Amino acid sequence: MAALESRALAGLGAGLAPAWNALGHDGNPFLSHAFLHGLEADGCLRADLGWRAHHLTLWRDGRLVAAAPAYRKMNSHGEFVFDHAWADAWERSGLPYYPKLLCAVPYTPVTGPRLLVAKGEPDGTRQALARALADEAQARGWSGAHVNFPRDDDSAALAAAGWLRREDVQFHWRNRGWATFEDFLGALNAKRRKEIRRERARVAADGWSFEALPGSALDAASVDRLHGLYVGTFADKGNYPALTRAFFERLARDPDDPLLAVIGRRGGRIGAMALCLRGGGTLYGRYWGADDPTPGLHFEACYYQGIDWCIRHGIAVFEPGAQGEHKIARGFLPATTTSWHWLVDPVLRAAVARALARERLAVAGYAAAAAAHSPFAERS
C-alpha cells in the first residue's frame, strides 16, 4: 500500500466537497463540507478574529483518505475549552503560546467526529492523522495542537498517539421512549413537573406561540428576522456575532436540510427564536435570540420546544449547548466531554499533564454531584 502524504489546506474549496463528504462523519451536520466551507466562504472566520483555516489532510495515491478540520489560532476565542491559564504560563516562561493548531468546529461545543477517515482505510490511519497534527504544530514552530470535543474512536487514537486528555461536563437530554411531552413530565418528580408546567403556562399567558420549522420552510424575510434576533442578542451580551446573514441563508438552503428553527411569535410577529441543527439522531441547540424577553421565554424556546420536537420525531439525544446547571432541573443530565492536547515544550507539557490529572478528579466529582440533583423520580 502506498505511503500517506500529509498536506495542510488553507481552505475547503467547493471542488473538495465530494471527497470530504465521503469521509466518515456519520451525518453530523457540523462536519459536512457545506457547513465548514460556509463558515469560510460567508465571512464567519476571519484572521482578525484569530481564525485561519489550516486543515490537515492525508492522501494516498492522490486520493483524500483522512482529514481533520483545523485552524491556525491566534487566540482562544470561540473554542469552549478554556486554556487561558496555559497561555499565561507559556508567556511567563518566555515562549509564545500563539499561534496554536486547533482541530475543532468553530464556535461549536458539540461532540462529534474530528479525525475523518475514509471507509476501507487501515485501522492505523486515524492514529496517523493524530500524529500528523502534532507533527504539523512542531514543524511550524507553534506551541502545540488541540482537538476539541472528539467522539470515542478519535479519543482512542489520540490516546494511543500520546496526547493529553482533558475532561469537562455538559448537560444533555436523552429520550427514554416517551410518546408525548406529558409522558416526559410524568417521569419527573412532582416539584420539577409543577415548575415546568408553571413556566410554560406563564409564557403561553403572555401570548407566545411556537412552531419548529426546517430551513427549507423559511423564506428570505424569516431568515432576515432570525439573523437579526441572533445579532441583537449577542450584542446585548457584549459578544461579537460571528455568523453572517449569508451563512444563515446557506444553512436554510442546504439540500440536506439540517437546520431546525424554533420560532416564537406574539401578536403575529416573530419575537424569539432558537436555532438548532439536526443529524445522526441528535438535535443540537446552538443559538437563541429575542427582542422582547419575558420570564420563562428562554426555557420554552431553547429547551421545552426542543424536547417536544425530539419526542414527536423519535430523536434520541438533545444537546442544548455548553454549560448551564439550570438545565438539570429541566431534564438535562451531566455528560462528560473531552479535549486532547499535544504540547511541544516538554517541561510545560509535563506540568499540564499533572494539572490535568488533578482536574479530571475534580470534574468527575462535579459530574457525580450534578447527577445527584436529577429531576427524574426514578434515577438511572
C-alpha positions in Angstrom: 0.0 0.0 0.0 1.3 3.5 -0.9 2.6 5.8 1.8 0.5 8.6 3.2 1.2 12.2 2.2 0.2 15.0 4.6 -1.0 18.3 3.3 -2.3 21.4 5.0 -5.1 23.2 3.2 -5.8 26.9 3.6 -9.5 26.4 2.9 -12.1 23.9 1.8 -12.8 24.8 -1.8 -16.0 23.9 -3.4 -14.3 21.2 -5.5 -13.3 19.3 -2.4 -16.9 18.6 -1.4 -17.4 15.1 -2.8 -14.1 13.8 -1.4 -14.6 15.5 2.0 -18.2 14.3 2.4 -17.1 10.7 1.6 -15.1 10.7 4.8 -16.7 9.2 7.9 -18.7 11.9 9.7 -21.9 9.8 10.1 -24.4 12.5 9.4 -23.0 15.0 11.9 -24.2 18.3 10.3 -21.2 20.3 11.6 -18.6 18.2 9.8 -20.2 18.4 6.4 -18.4 20.3 3.7 -21.3 22.7 3.3 -21.1 23.8 7.0 -17.3 24.1 7.3 -16.9 25.6 3.8 -19.7 28.0 4.5 -18.0 29.4 7.6 -15.1 30.3 5.4 -16.9 31.5 2.3 -19.5 33.5 4.1 -17.1 35.6 6.3 -17.6 33.9 9.7 -13.9 33.0 10.1 -11.6 36.0 9.9 -7.9 36.4 10.6 -8.6 39.5 12.7 -10.8 37.3 15.0 -8.0 34.8 15.3 -9.2 32.1 12.9 -7.3 31.0 9.8 -8.1 27.6 8.1 -5.3 25.1 8.2 -7.0 21.8 7.6 -4.8 18.7 7.9 -5.3 16.1 5.2 -3.8 12.7 4.4 -3.6 11.5 0.8 -2.8 8.1 -0.8 -2.1 7.8 -4.5 -3.7 11.3 -5.0 -6.9 10.3 -3.1 -8.1 12.0 0.1 -8.2 9.3 2.7 -8.3 11.3 6.0 -8.8 14.8 7.2 -9.1 16.9 10.3 -10.9 20.3 10.3 -8.1 22.5 11.7 -7.3 26.1 12.2 -4.3 28.3 13.0 -5.4 30.2 16.1 -4.1 33.5 17.4 -6.3 33.5 20.4 -8.7 31.1 22.2 -11.9 32.7 21.1 -14.9 30.6 20.1 -13.4 27.2 21.4 -15.3 26.5 24.6 -12.2 24.7 26.0 -10.5 27.3 28.2 -6.7 27.3 28.1 -6.0 30.9 29.1 -4.0 29.7 32.2 -1.8 27.7 29.8 -1.3 30.7 27.6 -0.3 32.8 30.6 2.2 30.1 31.7 3.7 29.9 28.3 4.2 33.7 28.1 5.7 33.8 31.6 8.2 31.2 30.6 9.2 33.4 27.6 7.6 31.2 24.9 4.8 32.3 22.7 1.5 30.3 23.1 0.1 31.6 19.8 -0.2 30.5 17.2 -1.5 27.1 18.0 -3.2 24.4 15.9 -6.8 23.7 16.7 -8.8 20.8 15.4 -12.5 21.7 16.1 -15.7 23.0 14.6 -15.5 26.8 15.1 -17.9 28.3 17.7 -19.4 24.8 18.3 -19.0 22.9 21.6 -20.5 19.7 20.1 -19.0 16.2 20.4 -18.6 14.5 17.0 -16.1 13.2 14.5 -12.8 15.1 14.3 -10.4 12.6 12.7 -12.3 11.8 9.5 -11.2 8.6 7.8 -12.4 7.0 4.5 -14.1 3.6 4.7 -11.7 0.8 3.9 -8.7 2.5 5.3 -6.4 0.6 7.7 -7.0 0.9 11.4 -3.8 2.9 11.8 -4.9 5.8 9.6 -6.8 7.6 12.3 -3.7 7.4 14.6 -1.5 8.6 11.7 -3.7 11.6 11.4 -3.3 12.3 15.1 0.4 12.1 14.7 0.3 14.4 11.7 -1.5 17.1 13.7 1.2 17.0 16.3 4.0 16.9 13.7 2.5 19.9 11.9 2.4 22.0 15.0 6.1 21.2 15.8 7.2 21.7 12.2 5.6 25.2 12.2 7.2 26.2 15.5 3.8 26.5 17.1 3.1 25.8 20.8 1.0 22.7 20.2 -2.1 21.1 18.7 -5.5 20.6 20.3 -8.6 18.5 19.4 -11.8 19.7 21.0 -15.0 17.5 21.6 -14.0 14.4 19.7 -16.0 11.2 19.8 -14.7 8.0 21.4 -13.0 6.4 18.4 -11.0 9.6 17.8 -10.2 9.8 21.5 -8.7 6.3 21.4 -6.5 7.2 18.5 -5.3 10.4 20.3 -4.6 8.5 23.5 -2.6 5.9 21.5 -0.6 8.7 20.0 0.3 10.1 23.4 -2.0 13.2 23.6 -3.1 14.6 26.9 -6.8 14.1 27.9 -8.9 16.9 29.4 -12.5 16.5 30.6 -15.4 18.7 31.1 -19.2 18.4 31.7 -22.2 19.4 29.6 -25.9 18.6 30.2 -27.7 16.5 27.6 -31.3 15.2 27.4 -31.9 11.6 26.4 -35.1 10.2 25.1 -36.4 7.2 27.1 -39.1 6.4 24.6 -41.8 8.9 25.8 -44.8 9.2 23.5 -45.6 12.8 24.5 -44.2 15.7 26.4 -46.7 14.9 29.2 -45.2 11.5 29.4 -41.8 13.1 29.9 -43.2 15.3 32.6 -44.7 12.2 34.2 -41.2 10.8 34.7 -40.1 13.9 36.7 -40.5 14.3 40.4 -43.6 16.3 41.4 -41.7 19.5 42.2 -40.0 19.8 38.9 -43.1 18.7 37.0 -45.1 21.5 38.6 -42.3 24.1 38.0 -42.1 23.3 34.3 -45.9 23.4 33.8 -45.9 26.8 35.6 -43.1 28.2 33.4 -44.8 27.0 30.2 -48.2 28.4 31.3 -46.7 31.8 32.1 -45.2 32.0 28.6 -48.5 31.0 26.9 -50.4 33.5 29.0 -48.0 36.2 27.8 -49.3 35.5 24.3 -46.5 33.4 22.8 -47.0 30.6 20.3 -44.3 28.4 18.8 -43.5 26.3 15.8 -40.5 24.4 14.7 -39.6 24.8 11.0 -36.9 23.2 8.9 -34.7 25.5 7.0 -36.4 24.6 3.7 -39.6 26.2 5.1 -38.0 29.6 5.8 -38.4 32.4 3.4 -35.9 35.2 3.0 -37.8 37.5 5.4 -37.8 34.8 8.1 -34.0 34.3 7.6 -33.5 38.0 8.0 -35.5 38.1 11.2 -33.8 35.1 12.7 -30.4 36.5 12.0 -31.4 39.9 13.4 -32.5 38.3 16.6 -29.2 36.4 16.8 -27.2 39.5 16.3 -29.2 41.6 18.7 -28.9 39.0 21.5 -25.2 38.7 21.0 -24.8 42.5 21.0 -26.8 42.8 24.2 -24.4 40.5 26.0 -21.3 42.3 24.6 -20.3 39.4 22.3 -19.4 39.5 18.7 -21.9 37.8 16.4 -19.5 35.9 14.1 -22.2 34.1 12.0 -23.2 36.2 9.0 -26.6 36.5 7.4 -25.2 34.8 4.3 -24.3 31.8 6.4 -27.8 31.6 7.9 -29.1 31.6 4.3 -26.7 28.8 3.4 -27.9 26.6 6.2 -31.5 27.2 5.3 -30.9 26.3 1.6 -28.6 23.2 2.3 -30.1 20.3 0.4 -29.6 18.1 3.5 -31.9 20.5 5.4 -30.0 20.3 8.8 -31.5 23.5 10.2 -34.4 23.5 12.6 -35.7 26.9 13.7 -37.9 27.2 16.8 -39.9 30.3 16.1 -41.8 32.2 18.8 -44.5 34.7 17.8 -46.5 37.1 19.8 -49.2 39.2 18.1 -48.3 37.5 14.8 -44.8 38.8 14.9 -41.6 36.8 15.3 -40.1 37.9 18.5 -38.0 34.9 19.6 -36.1 32.0 18.1 -33.9 29.1 18.9 -31.6 27.9 16.1 -30.8 24.2 16.1 -29.2 21.7 13.8 -30.1 18.1 13.5 -28.4 14.9 12.2 -27.2 11.5 13.3 -30.1 11.0 15.7 -29.3 14.2 17.7 -30.8 17.7 17.9 -28.2 20.4 18.6 -29.3 23.6 20.2 -26.9 26.4 19.1 -28.2 30.0 19.2 -31.2 31.9 20.5 -32.5 35.4 20.3 -35.4 37.5 21.5 -36.1 41.2 21.3 -39.0 41.1 23.8 -37.9 38.7 26.5 -40.4 37.6 29.1 -40.0 35.3 32.1 -39.5 31.7 31.0 -39.2 32.5 27.3 -35.6 31.2 27.1 -36.5 27.9 28.7 -39.5 27.5 26.4 -37.7 28.3 23.2 -34.4 26.6 23.9 -35.4 23.6 26.0 -39.1 22.6 26.1 -39.8 23.1 22.4 -36.7 21.1 21.5 -37.6 18.3 23.9 -41.1 18.2 22.5 -39.8 18.0 18.9 -37.4 15.2 19.8 -40.2 13.2 21.4 -42.5 13.7 18.4 -39.8 12.7 15.9 -38.1 9.9 17.8 -34.8 11.7 18.2 -32.6 10.1 20.8 -30.5 13.0 22.1 -30.8 16.7 22.6 -27.6 18.7 23.2 -28.6 22.3 24.0 -25.1 23.7 24.2 -22.3 24.2 26.7 -22.5 24.7 30.5 -25.6 25.7 32.4 -26.5 23.9 35.7 -30.0 25.3 35.4 -30.6 22.6 32.6 -30.6 19.8 35.2 -34.0 20.8 36.6 -35.4 20.6 33.1 -34.2 17.0 32.4 -30.7 17.5 31.0 -28.2 15.3 32.9 -24.4 15.6 33.1 -22.4 14.1 30.2 -18.6 14.1 30.1 -16.9 15.7 27.1 -13.2 15.6 26.2 -10.5 17.5 24.6 -7.0 16.3 23.7 -3.8 18.3 23.7 -0.3 17.9 22.3 2.1 20.5 23.7 5.6 20.8 22.1 7.6 22.1 25.1 8.4 19.0 27.3 8.6 20.9 30.6 5.3 22.7 30.2 3.7 19.6 28.8 4.7 17.7 31.9 3.3 20.5 34.1 0.0 20.4 32.2 -0.2 16.7 32.4 0.0 16.9 36.2 -2.6 19.6 36.3 -5.0 17.6 34.1 -4.8 14.6 36.3 -6.0 16.7 39.3 -8.6 18.4 37.1 -10.1 15.2 35.9 -10.7 14.1 39.5 -12.5 17.4 40.2 -14.6 17.1 37.1 -15.6 13.6 38.0 -16.7 14.8 41.4 -18.7 17.7 39.9 -20.4 15.3 37.5 -21.4 13.0 40.3 -22.7 15.9 42.4 -24.7 17.2 39.4 -26.2 13.8 38.7 -27.4 13.6 42.3 -29.8 16.5 41.5 -31.5 14.6 38.8 -35.2 15.7 38.5 -36.4 12.3 37.5 -38.5 10.4 40.0 -36.5 7.2 39.3 -32.9 7.9 38.7 -31.0 6.0 36.1 
